[in-house]
Amino acid sequence: MTLKTEILQPDAPGLARAAAVLGAGELVAFPTETVYGLGGDARSDMAVARIFEAKGRPRFNPLIVHVPDLDTARQIAVFDAQAERLAAAFWPGPLTLVLPLRPEAGISALVTAGLKTVAIRLPAHPVAQALLRAFGGPLAAPSANPSGKVSPTRAAHVAEGLAGRIAAVLDGGACAVGVESTILALSPPILLRPGGVPAEAIEALIGAPLAAGGDAAKPSAPGQLASHYAPGAAVRLGVTRPEAGEVWLGFGPDCAGADLNLSPAGDLVEAAATLFHALREADRLAGPAGRIAVAPVPETGLGRAINDRLRRAAAPRP
């Protein structure tokens, strides 16, 4: 069934309409500080099933639950002392914690892919916060794009991929961080996905290095599939001299001849914020039979998240 996708403004009428749509079990895309999320009632099997249907997402891939405050998060997941410290330091913000699920929380089993843990975060974006308060419940919200494709950082990106498949888009402008949240499992701390909170900041807080984890075949959290965030064109990484016909996506001042540049100044924060929009533009320039060549990006700070997304974008397609 093709839906008429409404574009809503983040004012009182728009938020009320978005909350009503969610309350009816339909889907609303909304901005977070990282990327646009595709929200559905995390307590409703039907709403969550619609998320998987709209995205064409594998059912074994868990979703992140978004909440308006820490008290709500505590009603859904079990917080130990370390989880409390991390939440106090990085929430609201781009950190997702994978914690034991409270059986009485009422979260759909489709959200957790049947696991006994739940991925949960408290977004910082004011529109996301306002929507969560207006709706009055937890929202399951993966990125608002067809599964495996480039994540959306603007309302227009959402419409390009999901118009006709979802009920509404709440237009809150461009997302500031631009890469998805960092995902962290605890006891012991394991970095499941690098993201908007640099691993170094987490390591400084907990006083220990983070182990890397995750299984692409059996994801315990979103964003762990080997091929993900992929444009239509093939992607080649670590390129300082592009080949003829390639669209060169540069980084830093040494890429003056690049077709596009994630950050001419070599600023990783700027590069993260522009990554997905730049990949979309490079894909448009290359065409489906073309190739995108990407300059090296430092593997430090937000560069770890950027490179994680680029490696998945360049991975062999299933």
C-alpha positions as CSV (number, residue, x, y, z in Angstrom):
1,M,0.0,0.0,0.0
2,T,1.3,3.4,-1.0
3,L,0.9,6.1,1.7
4,K,0.7,9.9,1.3
5,T,3.8,11.0,3.3
6,E,3.1,14.2,5.2
7,I,5.9,16.7,5.7
8,L,5.4,18.2,9.1
9,Q,7.0,21.3,10.7
10,P,8.4,21.0,14.2
11,D,5.9,23.4,15.7
12,A,3.0,22.7,18.1
13,P,0.6,21.5,15.4
14,G,3.2,19.5,13.6
15,L,4.3,17.8,16.8
16,A,0.7,17.0,17.8
17,R,0.0,15.5,14.4
18,A,3.2,13.4,14.6
19,A,2.3,12.1,18.0
20,A,-1.2,11.2,16.8
21,V,0.2,9.4,13.8
22,L,2.5,7.4,16.1
23,G,-0.3,6.7,18.5
24,A,-2.2,5.2,15.6
25,G,0.6,2.7,15.0
26,E,2.0,4.5,11.9
27,L,5.6,5.7,11.3
28,V,7.1,9.1,11.6
29,A,10.7,10.0,10.6
30,F,12.2,12.6,12.9
31,P,15.6,14.3,13.3
32,T,18.1,13.4,16.0
33,E,21.5,15.0,16.5
34,T,23.0,12.0,14.6
35,V,20.7,11.2,11.6
36,Y,17.0,11.1,11.0
37,G,15.3,8.1,12.7
38,L,12.3,6.2,11.5
39,G,10.1,6.2,14.6
40,G,7.4,3.7,15.7
41,D,5.9,2.8,19.0
42,A,8.4,0.4,20.6
43,R,5.6,-1.3,22.5
44,S,3.6,-2.2,19.4
45,D,4.5,-5.3,17.4
46,M,2.5,-3.9,14.4
47,A,4.3,-0.6,14.5
48,V,7.7,-2.2,14.7
49,A,6.8,-4.6,11.9
50,R,6.0,-1.6,9.8
51,I,9.5,-0.3,10.4
52,F,11.0,-3.5,9.1
53,E,8.7,-3.5,6.1
54,A,9.3,0.2,5.2
55,K,13.1,-0.2,5.4
56,G,13.3,-3.7,3.9
57,R,15.4,-4.5,7.0
58,P,16.4,-8.0,8.1
59,R,14.2,-9.1,11.0
60,F,17.3,-10.4,13.0
61,N,18.7,-6.9,13.2
62,P,17.8,-5.1,16.5
63,L,16.5,-1.6,16.8
64,I,17.4,1.3,19.2
65,V,14.8,2.5,21.6
66,H,14.7,6.3,22.1
67,V,13.4,7.7,25.3
68,P,12.8,11.3,26.6
69,D,14.6,10.9,30.0
70,L,16.7,8.7,32.2
71,D,13.7,7.7,34.4
72,T,12.0,6.2,31.3
73,A,15.2,4.4,30.4
74,R,15.4,2.8,33.8
75,Q,11.9,1.4,33.4
76,I,13.0,-0.4,30.3
77,A,16.6,-1.5,31.0
78,V,18.6,-2.5,34.1
79,F,21.2,0.1,34.9
80,D,24.3,-0.8,37.0
81,A,26.7,1.7,38.4
82,Q,28.8,1.9,35.2
83,A,25.7,2.4,33.1
84,E,24.6,5.2,35.4
85,R,28.0,6.9,35.1
86,L,28.0,6.7,31.3
87,A,24.4,8.0,31.1
88,A,25.3,10.9,33.5
89,A,28.3,11.8,31.3
90,F,26.9,11.4,27.8
91,W,23.1,11.6,27.9
92,P,21.4,13.3,26.2
93,G,23.6,12.6,23.3
94,P,24.9,10.2,20.7
95,L,25.6,7.2,22.9
96,T,23.5,4.0,22.8
97,L,23.9,1.5,25.7
98,V,23.0,-2.2,25.3
99,L,21.7,-3.2,28.7
100,P,19.6,-6.1,30.2
101,L,15.9,-5.7,29.2
102,R,13.4,-5.5,32.0
103,P,10.8,-8.3,31.1
104,E,8.0,-6.1,32.4
105,A,9.0,-3.1,30.2
106,G,6.5,-4.1,27.5
107,I,9.0,-3.6,24.6
108,S,8.1,-5.6,21.4
109,A,10.3,-8.6,20.9
110,L,10.8,-7.5,17.4
111,V,12.7,-4.5,18.7
112,T,15.3,-6.7,20.5
113,A,15.3,-9.5,17.9
114,G,14.3,-11.8,20.7
115,L,17.5,-11.0,22.8
116,K,17.4,-10.4,26.5
117,T,19.2,-7.0,26.0
118,V,17.9,-3.7,24.6
119,A,19.8,-0.9,22.8
120,I,18.6,2.4,24.3
121,R,19.5,6.1,24.1
122,L,18.3,9.5,25.1
123,P,18.7,11.8,22.0
124,A,19.8,15.5,22.5
125,H,18.0,17.0,19.5
126,P,15.3,19.4,20.7
127,V,12.8,18.2,18.1
128,A,13.4,14.5,19.0
129,Q,12.9,15.5,22.7
130,A,9.7,17.4,21.9
131,L,8.3,14.5,19.9
132,L,9.1,11.9,22.6
133,R,7.4,14.0,25.2
134,A,4.4,14.7,22.9
135,F,4.0,10.9,22.2
136,G,4.5,9.9,25.8
137,G,6.3,6.6,25.1
138,P,9.5,4.9,23.8
139,L,10.1,5.0,20.1
140,A,12.0,2.3,18.2
141,A,13.9,4.3,15.6
142,P,16.5,3.0,13.2
143,S,17.9,5.4,10.5
144,A,15.1,6.5,8.2
145,N,16.4,5.0,4.9
146,P,16.0,1.8,3.0
147,S,18.1,-0.9,4.7
148,G,21.8,-0.8,3.8
149,K,21.6,2.5,2.0
150,V,23.2,5.8,2.9
151,S,21.7,7.2,6.1
152,P,19.6,10.4,6.0
153,T,20.8,13.7,7.6
154,R,18.1,15.9,6.1
155,A,14.3,15.5,5.6
156,A,14.8,15.5,1.8
157,H,17.0,12.4,2.2
158,V,14.2,10.6,4.0
159,A,11.7,11.5,1.3
160,E,14.0,10.3,-1.4
161,G,14.1,6.8,0.1
162,L,10.8,6.3,2.0
163,A,8.1,8.6,0.5
164,G,5.0,6.5,0.0
165,R,6.2,4.0,2.6
166,I,5.7,6.0,5.8
167,A,3.1,8.3,7.2
168,A,5.1,11.5,7.9
169,V,8.4,13.2,8.1
170,L,9.0,15.8,10.9
171,D,11.4,18.3,9.2
172,G,13.9,19.6,11.7
173,G,16.7,20.7,9.3
174,A,20.1,19.1,8.9
175,C,21.5,16.9,11.6
176,A,24.5,18.3,13.5
177,V,26.6,15.1,14.2
178,G,26.0,13.3,11.0
179,V,27.0,9.8,12.0
180,E,25.0,7.4,14.1
181,S,25.4,7.0,17.8
182,T,28.2,5.0,19.4
183,I,26.9,1.7,20.6
184,L,28.4,0.3,23.8
185,A,27.7,-3.0,25.6
186,L,28.6,-3.3,29.2
187,S,30.0,-5.9,31.7
188,P,32.6,-5.7,30.3
189,P,32.5,-2.6,28.1
190,I,32.6,-3.5,24.4
191,L,32.4,-1.1,21.5
192,L,29.8,-2.5,19.2
193,R,29.7,0.4,16.8
194,P,31.9,3.6,16.8
195,G,29.8,6.7,16.4
196,G,29.1,10.2,17.7
197,V,30.8,9.8,21.1
198,P,34.5,9.1,20.4
199,A,35.8,5.9,22.0
200,E,38.6,7.9,23.6
201,A,36.1,9.9,25.6
202,I,34.4,6.7,26.9
203,E,37.8,5.1,27.8
204,A,38.8,8.3,29.7
205,L,35.6,8.0,31.8
206,I,35.8,4.3,32.6
207,G,39.6,4.3,32.9
208,A,40.2,1.3,30.7
209,P,40.5,0.6,26.9
210,L,37.4,-0.6,25.1
211,A,37.3,-4.1,23.5
212,A,35.8,-4.2,20.0
213,G,33.0,-6.7,19.4
214,G,30.0,-7.5,17.3
215,D,29.0,-10.3,14.9
216,A,27.8,-9.3,11.4
217,A,26.0,-12.6,11.1
218,K,24.2,-12.3,14.5
219,P,24.0,-8.6,15.3
220,S,23.4,-7.7,19.0
221,A,22.9,-4.0,18.0
222,P,22.2,-2.0,14.9
223,G,24.8,-1.1,12.3
224,Q,26.8,-4.3,12.5
225,L,26.0,-5.8,9.1
226,A,29.1,-6.1,7.0
227,S,27.6,-4.2,4.0
228,H,25.7,-1.1,5.1
229,Y,25.4,2.6,4.4
230,A,26.0,1.8,0.7
231,P,25.5,4.1,-2.2
232,G,24.6,2.7,-5.6
233,A,28.1,3.2,-7.0
234,A,31.0,1.1,-6.0
235,V,33.3,2.6,-3.3
236,R,37.1,2.4,-3.2
237,L,38.9,3.6,0.0
238,G,42.2,5.2,0.9
239,V,42.6,6.9,-2.5
240,T,45.1,9.7,-2.9
241,R,45.2,9.5,-6.7
242,P,41.8,8.7,-8.2
243,E,41.5,6.8,-11.5
244,A,39.9,8.3,-14.6
245,G,36.2,8.4,-14.3
246,E,36.1,8.1,-10.5
247,V,34.3,10.7,-8.4
248,W,36.9,11.6,-5.8
249,L,35.6,12.4,-2.3
250,G,38.4,14.1,-0.5
251,F,39.4,15.0,3.1
252,G,41.6,17.8,4.1
253,P,43.6,20.5,2.3
254,D,45.8,18.1,0.3
255,C,42.7,17.1,-1.8
256,A,42.3,20.4,-3.6
257,G,41.3,18.7,-6.9
258,A,38.6,16.5,-5.3
259,D,35.1,16.6,-6.7
260,L,33.8,16.8,-3.2
261,N,35.5,17.3,0.2
262,L,34.3,16.0,3.5
263,S,36.2,18.9,5.2
264,P,38.7,21.0,3.3
265,A,40.2,22.0,6.6
266,G,40.6,18.4,7.8
267,D,38.1,18.8,10.6
268,L,36.7,15.4,11.7
269,V,33.6,17.0,13.2
270,E,32.8,18.7,9.9
271,A,33.6,15.5,8.0
272,A,31.2,13.4,10.2
273,A,28.4,16.0,9.8
274,T,28.7,16.0,6.0
275,L,29.6,12.3,5.4
276,F,26.2,10.9,4.3
277,H,25.2,14.0,2.3
278,A,28.5,13.9,0.5
279,L,28.1,10.2,-0.2
280,R,24.7,10.8,-1.7
281,E,26.1,13.7,-3.9
282,A,29.0,11.5,-5.0
283,D,26.6,8.7,-5.9
284,R,24.6,11.1,-8.0
285,L,27.7,12.3,-9.8
286,A,29.0,8.8,-10.4
287,G,25.8,7.1,-11.5
288,P,24.9,3.5,-10.7
289,A,27.7,2.1,-13.0
290,G,30.4,4.5,-11.7
291,R,32.8,4.4,-8.8
292,I,33.5,6.6,-5.8
293,A,37.1,7.0,-4.6
294,V,37.5,8.2,-1.0
295,A,40.6,9.9,0.4
296,P,42.1,8.5,3.6
297,V,40.6,9.8,6.9
298,P,42.5,9.6,10.2
299,E,41.6,6.7,12.4
300,T,41.2,8.8,15.5
301,G,38.3,10.4,17.4
302,L,35.3,10.7,15.1
303,G,37.5,9.4,12.3
304,R,36.9,5.9,13.7
305,A,33.2,6.2,13.2
306,I,33.6,7.8,9.7
307,N,35.9,5.0,8.6
308,D,33.6,2.4,10.0
309,R,30.8,3.7,7.8
310,L,33.1,4.0,4.8
311,R,34.3,0.4,5.2
312,R,30.7,-0.9,5.3
313,A,29.8,1.3,2.3
314,A,32.7,-0.3,0.4
315,A,32.0,-3.9,1.5
316,P,30.8,-6.5,-1.1
317,R,27.1,-6.2,-1.5
318,P,25.0,-9.2,-0.5
